[in-house]
Amino acid sequence: MSRIFAVVDAGEAGVAGVLAGEALRKAAKASGQAIEIELRTAQGIVNPLPGDADGDLLLIAPEGADAPSENRPHRRLTLEAVLADPVAALHGGKVAGVSSAVPRIVAITSCPTGIAHTFMAAEGLTEGARQLGYAIRVETQGSVGAGNALTAEEIAAADIVLIAADREVDRSRFAGKRVFAGNTKPAITGGAKLIERALAEATIQGGEGSASQPADSAAATSGAKRAGPYKHLMTGVSFMLPFVVAGGLLIALAFALGGIHANDAAAKGTLAYALFEIGAKGGFVLMVPALAGYIAYSVADRPGIAPGMIGGMLAANLGAGFLGGIVAGFIAGYGVDWLNRLIQLPKNLQGLKPVLILPLLGTLLTGLLMLYAVGTPVAAALAFLTDWLRSMQGSSALMLGLILGAMSAFDMGGPVNKAGYAFSVGLIASQVYTPMAATMAAGMTPPLAVALATRLFRNRFTPEEREAGAAAAVLGLAFITEGAIPFAARDPLRVIPALMAGSAVTGAISMAMGVELKVPHGGLFVLPIPGAVTHVGVYALAILAGTLVSALLVGLVKRPIAKIKA
């Protein structure tokens, strides 16, 4: 079988390019083919192909971008298509063993940040379908929108819709179809098992399976398994993140241009003052309403958005901050859901519920409870928490940093990691920035540590793992903790405690030194932005220290491999 050469011209989508390369490598290994991959990003070229490369050539670029030019015969593919179905991409769209007689599956993958877990879950489902000999099409709902989007014809022809997501996904397209909803983790660790479970347990979307059911109805999700509070919270966080990023960066730029007095009345009319106004009174003001609105949306579908956002705005005005936003979101969501089940109208009046009755009554219920019952106590709790965090010195700050750091590495993008992340992001709305700095630094440490360990302790890793170490380093620099998952999954009892120790050290140093971070994502790439991070040198040293600790511990606890290929 001929050797395959691939050129992945990812441009600015460097992380997606790394993931696509790894997906192609796994697909080639599973089919017994040799492959060499050249990765081109905005930062440079990794593993350039030899000039005399002789074999099948794949040219891969993001959708809408020009693929690299090449004179010899080749196939052009989109980055999104490779991430969605690497096996089909490798074999020209034909997957061995798949026929029209087997179940036809369409799937959606999504995670709160829309970066790593989204594509890793898509790869897991694609590989699982290949193992089972099933046909599958996966739509990835990442940070920049839907990739490899499912068409109406594909959905109509599918036997089942599988949703692997850590946030709520709009299911209005799937009325009348068999739908199964799960998380990304089982898709990543066992795609075949999740597909088999989905085929056995899927239920009809919309209860009665009517394709004409109104998409705006809150009952549209009743036929599928309801998500739990954690998924609802993560849905809210995922929609809140862009507001935090935009607001935080604009405020940081305002202080970089105008100094500490950029928001003073005397600076009115300057660019720095304008940037501060946009960031603080635009982006940050909408953070809490967005959080509450989309928590409610996750629980009760579109009728919950207005009550949730209005409740979130009330929470912000009452000083209840992100805690009040969370409470308002759940009150609005579950309140609208309860009202929807309680209120029964004639069929010809059903259309009034999602656009009039439920938003009105849901807003009234949420608003009154926030004003007269829960708003003030939650505001007092947030004020106490904020004062406590700001007063932290010495051992108390050290302890919080240790906890946040260990949480970041415990499940590397799972529920525990995301819980610490959501806590830190929420505090940005209250101008408490130290937990965010500790969380991001600790989240960068695990993939950087395993990458370093593959270089320092080569006899502890297979050739494939040593090669994957470079990809893990890139992901670590971008604050994608999930880059360490493949290494942890192979030896969890040894690797995970070692990674937790290093992340705890990083988090503790960051908190103890009072490092502040105004942006919730970006990793190393936000450090050069003036004002985004305080004490940049100390911050870099904290990341380096944790990386060294984890790398040394990994090398100490992992057993040497008896025979290593050169």
N, C-alpha and C positions, 0 to 999 in steps of 0.2 A: 504494500500500500504506500502511495506517495507521501512525502513529507509535506506538511502544511505550514505556510508562512502567513502571518497576519500583521497588518499595520493598523493600530488603533490610534487614530488622530482625534484625541479627546478634547483638545483645546482647553477651554476654561473648565470643562467638566472632568477634571482630573480624577476625582474619586470614582465616578461612574466608569471611567476608562480602566482604572485598576480592577474594579469588580468585573467588568466585561472580560478583561484578559484572563482573570482567574476562572471565570465561568467557561470560557473557551478551552482553557487548559484542562479542566476537569472533564469536559465533554470529550475532548480528544483522547484523554487517558482511558475513559470508560469504553471507547470504541477501538482501543488499541492502536491509535495513530500518534505519530510524533508531530509536535507543533512548536514553532518558535514565534514569539510575539514581540513586536516593537511597539512601545507605548510613547506617544507624543503628547505632551501637555504644554501648558503655558510656561512651565518651569524648565522644560527641556525634553530631551529624548532619553528614554530608558531602554536598555537592551537593544541597540540598533541591529538590524538584520545585516548579514554579510552581503557584499555586493554581488556575489555569485550564487545567491540563493536560488535553488532549482526545485520547484515543486508548485503545488496549488497555492495561489495567492489570494488572500482576503483583504480588502480595503474597507475600513470601518470608520464612520464619522457620525456625530450627532445628527438627528433628523433636521433637515433644512440647511445643514452645512455641506460644503464641498468636500468630497473625499479626496485624499491625496492622489496626485496624478501618477500614472504608471503606464509604461509603454507595452509591457508584456501582458498576456491574458490574465484576467483576474475577475473576481466577483466583488461587487459593492454591496455593503450592508449598512444599516443604520445601527448606531450604538444602542438605541432602545430595543430593536429587534433582537440583538444579541443577548441583552440582559433578560429579556422576556422568555426567550427560547434558544439557548445556546446550542442545543443538539440539532435543532432544525436549521439554525444558521450555519453550522459546520457542515451539514450534509445537503445543503441546497434546498432546504424546505421539506425534505423527505425524511421521516423518522421510521426506522425499521420496526416492524411489528405492529404498526398502527393501521387500522382499517376502519371503515365506516360501521363495522359490526360492533365495535367496542364503544364504551361510553364517551360521549363528547363533553368535555369539561371546559368551562370558561372560569377564570379566576381573577380576583383583584387582590393586590397586596398593598399595604400602606402602614406607615408607622408615624408617630407624632412629629418627628423632625423631617420625615420623608427623605432620608438619606441612605443609610446602610441597610437597616432591617428590611426596608421595602424591597430592595433588589436581591438581598440574600434569601428572602422568603420566596421570591419569584424563581430564583435559581433552584431552591429546594423542591418546589412544586414541579418544575419542569423535569428535574432529574427523577423525582418520584413517579411521574407519569411515564417517563421513558422506561423505568424499571418494570412498571406494570403493563406496558404496551398500550397505553391510553393516549388519545389525542387531547391536547390542552392548549389553550391560549390564555396568556396572563397579561393583564393590564396593571401597570405599576403606577400608583398614585403617589408620586414623589413630591419633592419640595418645589419643583417647577411645573407641576401639573401632571396630567395623565400621559404616560408613555405607552406605546403599543395599544392604543385605545380600542376597546371592543366595539364592533359595529352592531347595529340592531339585528342584522341578519345572523351574525355569529351567536348572539344571545338567544335569538329565536330557535336556532338549530341545536343549541346545547341541551344536554340532558340534565345538567346540574350547574349551579353557580356556587363557586367556593370563594368565600371571602376570608383572607388571612390578614387581619389588620389589628393594630393596637389602638385604633381610634374608630369612631363610627363612620361608616361609609354610606353615601346616598344609595338607597336600594330601589328607588322609584322605577328604574329601568327594568327591574326583574319581577314585576307583578305577574303572578301566575306561574313562575318558574320555581323549581325546587332549589332552595337556598340553604347553604350551611355557612355559619359564621364562626370563625375561630381566631386565634392570635397568630402572630408571626413566628413565635418561637417553635411550635410544633412543625411548622412548614420548613423552618431552617434545619431542624435536627432530624426530622423524619417525614419528608414530603409524601412518600408512598403510604405510610400509615395514616396520615391526615386525609389523603384522598380516599382511602378505603373507608375511613370513618365517616367522611362526608357523604359518600354514596349510600351508606347505611342509615344515616341520621338526618339527612336534609329534609326540610319541611317546605310546604308551599308558601311562597311569599304573598302576603296580603290575605291570608286566611282562606278565603273562598276561591282564590286563584283567578280572579277576574282581571283580565288585561286592561279593562277599561276603568279600573278603580282609580279615583283621583289621586294624582301624585302628591298633592299637598296634604292629603289626609294623614293624621297622626296614627291612624290604624294601619298604615301601609307597612309597618314593621311587625305587626302582631303575629304574623305567621312564621316569622323567623325567631330563633333563639335570642332572647333579650341580653343585651350587654350588661355587665356589672358596673358599679360606681367607678372603679378604676379606669375602665375604658372611656366612660363619659368624661372623667376628669382629663384624661390624656387628649381627648378630642378638643376640649376647651383650650388646653395648653398649646396644641399644635396650631390652632387658629390665632392664638394670642402672640405667638413667637414673632411673626413679622412686625407687629406693632412695637414689641420690645426692641428688636434689632434696629428698626428705623429710628425710633425715638432715642435710644441709647447712643447710637452713632452720631446723630445730629447734635445732641447735647455735648458729647465729647468734642466734636469739631468746633462747637460754639466756644467752649472754654479754651480750646487750642488756639483759636484766632483772637479771642477777646480777653483772655485771662479769667481770673476768678470773678471779675465784675461784669462779665459778658451779659448777664441778665439784669443789671441795674438800670434804673430809669434813665440815668445819664448816658447809657449806651444805646438808647432807642434810636432807630434809624440805621444802625450799623448792620453789616452782614452777620456778625456774631450774634447780635440780639435776635435777628430774624431766624437764624438757625435754632437758637434756644427756644423761641416761641413755637416753631414747628414741631420740634422734638418733644418739649415738655407739655405744651398745651394742645398739641395735636396727637402725636403718637402715644405718649404716656397716658393721656386722658382716656383714650379708647382701649387701653390694655384690659382693664377690669371689665368693662361692658362686653368686649369680645370674648373674654374668658367665660363669663356668665352666660352669654347668649349661646355659645356653641356647646357648653355643657347641657343647656336646656334643649338645644337642637338634637344632641346625641340621644337624649332620653325620649323626647316627644316629637321629633321631626320638625318640620318648618314652623308649625304653629307655636313652638316653644321659643323661637328666636327673639321675637319682640318682647315678651315678658321677661326673658332672661337678660337681654341687653338693658332694658329699662331698670330691672332689679340691680344689675351691675352698676349702672350709673348712680342709682340711689346709694349703693354701697360705697362708691367712691366719694360721693358728696357727704356721706355720714362719717367718713374717715375709717371705714371698715376695710378698705384696701382689698388685696387679693383674697384674704380669708372671707370677707363679706361677699366678694364676687363668686367664690365657690359655693357658699351657702345660698346666695340668690339664684345661681344656676340650677342647683338641685331642687330648690323650692319651686322655681318656674317649671322645670322639666317634669317633675313628678306631679306637680299640681295640674299642669295642662293634660298630662296623660290620664290623671284621675277624672278630670272634667270631661275629657273625650269619651271615656267609658261610661260616665254617669249620664251625660246628656244624650238622649235618643231623639232624633228628629225624623220626620217623614223623608222618604227617599228624595223627593223633589227639593227638599230644603237642606240636604246634606252638604251641598257646596258652600253654605254659609258658615259652617263650623270652622274650617281652617283659616278663612280670611277675615272673619268678623267675630264670631262668638268666642272661640278659644283664645285668640290674642287679647280680646277685651277682658274677659273674665280672668284669664291667666295673669295679665298685667295687674288687675285689681287685687287679686289674691297675693301676688308676690310683693307688690308695692306696700300694701297695708301691713303685711308681716314684717317687711324690712323696716318700715317706719315705726311701728308700735311694739314689735316683739323682739326681733333678733338683731337689728342693725346696731343698736347702742352697745349691747353686750359684746358682739363680735368686734366692734371698733375698740372697745376697752381691751379686749384680748390682744388685738393686733398692736395697740399702743404699748402694752406690756412687753410683747415679744420684740418689738422694734427697739424699745429702750434697753432691754436685756442684751440684745445682740450688739447694740452700739456701745454698751458699757463693758463688753467682754475684753478682758485683758489677761495676759499670761496663761495660766492653766486652763481656764474656762474656754478661751478661744482655741487653745491647743486641742482640747477634748472635742469640740464641735468639728474642727478640721479633721481630726482622726476619724470621726463617725462619718462625715460626708465623704471623705476619701475612700474609706472602706466600702461604703455603699456603692460608689461609682464602679468599683472593680468586682463587686460580689457577683453580679449577673450580667455586667457589660451590655447595657441597653435594655435589660429586662425590667420587671416591675420595681425592684428595689432601687436600681440605678435611676429610673425615671422618677421615682418618688422623691429622692434627694434633689434631682434636677428641677422638678416642678416647684419644690420648696424654695430653691435658690432663685429661680426665675421670678416667682411671685414677689419676693422681697425687693426686687429691683423697683417695683412700683412704689415702695415705701422708702426709696433712696438708701437702702441697705445693700451694699455691693460686695462685701467681703465673702459671704457664702458662695456667690456666683463664681468668684475668682477661684476659690478652693475647689469647687465642683468641676470646673472646666479643666484646671490643671491636673486634678486627680483622674479625670476621664481620659486625658491624653497619655497618661503614664503607662497603662497596660500594653497597648500595641507598640509603643516605643520600647518598652522593656523586653518584650518577646523578640522584637527585631534585633535589639542589641545582644540578647542571649544567643540568638542563632549565629552571631558572629564570634562571640567570646567562647562559646561552648559548642563548637561544631559537631562534636561527637555525641551530643545529646539529641540531635535532630536529623531527620531524614533529608536527603537532597531536596525533595519537594518542599519540606518545611523551611529549609534554609533559603530557598528561592522565594517562598511566600513572605519571608521576613522583610524583604524590601517593600512589598506592598503594604504590610502592616505598619511600617514606619511612615509611609505617606499618609495612611489613614489616621495614625496617631497625631501627626502634625496638624491635621484638619479637625481634631477633636471628634473622631469617630472611634469610640471605644470598642465597637464591634469587631474591629480588625484583629483583636486578640482571641476572639471566640474559637476559631479553628484549632488553635494551640491549646486552649483550655479544655475543649471538648475531648481531645485525645488523652489528656491526663489531668482530669479536674481536681482530684484530691491533692495533687502536688502543686499544680500550676496556679489554681485560683487563690489559695492562701498566700502564695508568694506575691501574686499581683496585688492582692488586697493590702499586704504589708507596705509595699512601695507607694501605692496610692494614698494610704493613710499618712505616710510620712510627708508626701507632697501636700496634701490637704492641711496637715497640721502646721507646716512651715508657712504656707500661704496665709492661713488665718492668724497665726501668731505674729506675723510681720505686718498685718493689717493691709494686705494687698486688696485693692478694689478693682472690679471689672464691671463695666456698664453695658456690655454686650453679651448675650447669652450663648453665642456660638461663633465659630470661626477658627478656633485654635490659634496656632502660631501666626496666622495671617492677619489677626487683628492687633497684634502687639505693636507694629510700627505706627498705628493710627494714634496721633497725639490725643491724650486724654482718655482713651478707651481703657487703659490699664495703668494703675499706679505702681510705682516700685518695680519697673519692668525687669531690672537686673535681678532683684531678689526672686521675682516670679519665675524667671528662667532657671535660676539656681534650684528652686523648689522642684520644678519639673525634672531637672537633671538628677537631683538627689534621689527622688522617688524612682526614677528610671533605673539608676544604678542599683538601688536596694533590691528591686524586683528582679532585675536581670541576674544579679549575683545569687539570689535565693533560688531562682529557677534553675540556674546551673548547678547549685548545690543539691537540690532535692530530686531533680530528674536523673534517671538512670542512663548511663551511656548506652548507645546502640552498639551491639556487638560488631557489626560490619557496616562500614560507611562506604558508599560509592564515591569514587574520586570526582 
